Amino acid sequence: MRVAIVGAGMAGLSCADRLKRAGHMVSLFDKGHRPGGRMSTKRLNTPLGETHVDHGAQYFTVRDPAFMAQVARWSACGVAAPWPAAGTGAWVGVPGMSAVVRDLADHHDVTFGWCVRGLVRRDGLWYLSGENADGERADAGPFDTVVVSLPPEQAAAIVALHDLSLASTALAARSQPCWTGMFVFDAKLPTGRDTVRDAGSISWAARDSAKPGRKGPETWVVQANPNWSSAHIEETSDMVAAELLSALSGALSIKMPEPVTAIAHRWRYAMSTGSNLGALWSPQSQIGICGDWLLGPRVENAWLSGKTLASQIMATVEQAAA
Ligand SMILES: Cc1cc2nc3c(=O)[nH]c(=O)nc-3n(C[C@H](O)[C@H](O)[C@H](O)COP(=O)(O)OP(=O)(O)OC[C@H]3O[C@@H](n4cnc5c(N)ncnc54)[C@H](O)[C@@H]3O)c2cc1C
């Protein structure tokens, strides 16, 4: 089968892995210019030079034995390491969170900078339409099957014209936003703490530069809780950065020095309400959907959802062959 996967985050790549191993031809398309999705590591140009900061997922935990085996492989090749500061069993990508997604992407045919706008059905086959990295209109195909691996609001928009049942399931899920502040300092902050949880507007803050394998200056990430993020969703990045820096100062009870770089990133679809569906697959339309939201907003769930969808697709292929 020729399979197109829209979205090369953790879920899309996990699905691609299993399908490719089974002998299918898989092509992935991602609007981002680098691997990561919501596990991105942002490159910051600061007066102290270029530095990198995890501005999406901060760490991940492991419960499922199959995911444990995957994490052991990442650990063995040096792209993941435990980070005890976030708690027992917390892992991070090395040298940045995106390293684990990059490791998966390296084994696949991924076109980055390609934004899918819609699906086109012609002569029983699927084509993608969208824009390439130069912003020009582009088409890709034909494919036998399409996998949509996006947050629910974005997945619904892509599949709505072709499969109302899949679209309505996606529309029933909701994602919450998350404003994330990133701060670089020319000296270590005067605190022994590396993490903060649930303090006022902050759901999580961490000394990102204290994670394993990080090089570069003192860097902090501050993530606002969903209520605060929703209430300030249309604020400017500068205003949000100032508010989150002040919140960090309060949470750490320190007089905050002036950062050399302070920016904020708005994740509109950060964390979605979870379900226990695992994945969505329609053998009739040959469209599948995977993503963390089909299990719950965690890295491990994204990985598991991708695997679940691949198994469902392969079961249909085997049935047809029998
Ligand atoms: C701020 C924040 C903090 C988090 N913290 C944690 C944490 O501490 N621990 C944890 O386990 N999880 C955390 N998560 C959740 C975790 O990041 C997700 O569960 C996981 O990364 C989801 O993977 P995914 O593949 O389902 O989705 P995504 O990573 O969102 O992948 C979707 C991909 O689709 C691409 N895309 C979107 N639209 C299009 C389009 N039209 N065309 C082509 N490509 C498109 C995107 O660029 C992206 O790469 C956090 C998430 C956020 C945002």
The ligand as a Gaussian input file, in Angstrom:
#p B3LYP/6-31G(d) Opt

LIG

0 1
 C        3.207000      22.972000      26.019000
 C        3.102000      21.476000      26.035000
 C        3.594000      20.747000      27.117000
 C        3.509000      19.359000      27.136000
 N        4.056000      18.662000      28.159000
 C        4.061000      17.314000      28.133000
 C        4.767000      16.565000      29.116000
 O        5.417000      17.145000      29.995000
 N        4.719000      15.210000      29.057000
 C        4.064000      14.540000      28.046000
 O        4.078000      13.312000      28.016000
 N        3.412000      15.226000      27.080000
 C        3.408000      16.589000      27.100000
 N        2.786000      17.286000      26.108000
 C        2.000000      16.543000      25.109000
 C        2.895000      15.928000      24.022000
 O        3.698000      16.926000      23.465000
 C        1.968000      15.330000      22.982000
 O        1.196000      14.319000      23.613000
 C        2.653000      14.698000      21.764000
 O        3.781000      15.408000      21.344000
 C        1.613000      14.623000      20.660000
 O        2.147000      14.027000      19.503000
 P        1.233000      13.921000      18.204000
 O        2.040000      13.265000      17.173000
 O       -0.070000      13.315000      18.594000
 O        0.905000      15.435000      17.816000
 P        1.880000      16.602000      17.321000
 O        3.186000      16.530000      18.001000
 O        1.088000      17.867000      17.468000
 O        2.117000      16.281000      15.790000
 C        1.302000      16.810000      14.771000
 C        2.205000      17.255000      13.636000
 O        1.376000      17.695000      12.564000
 C        1.959000      18.830000      11.973000
 N        0.867000      19.537000      11.290000
 C       -0.145000      20.264000      11.842000
 N       -0.982000      20.713000      10.891000
 C       -0.497000      20.251000       9.700000
 C       -0.920000      20.378000       8.348000
 N       -2.036000      21.033000       8.005000
 N       -0.157000      19.802000       7.381000
 C        0.971000      19.117000       7.694000
 N        1.411000      18.969000       8.968000
 C        0.687000      19.519000       9.950000
 C        2.610000      19.579000      13.104000
 O        3.672000      20.395000      12.621000
 C        3.105000      18.430000      13.993000
 O        4.451000      18.087000      13.716000
 C        2.885000      18.681000      26.053000
 C        2.416000      19.412000      24.962000
 C        2.533000      20.787000      24.943000
 C        2.073000      21.555000      23.734000

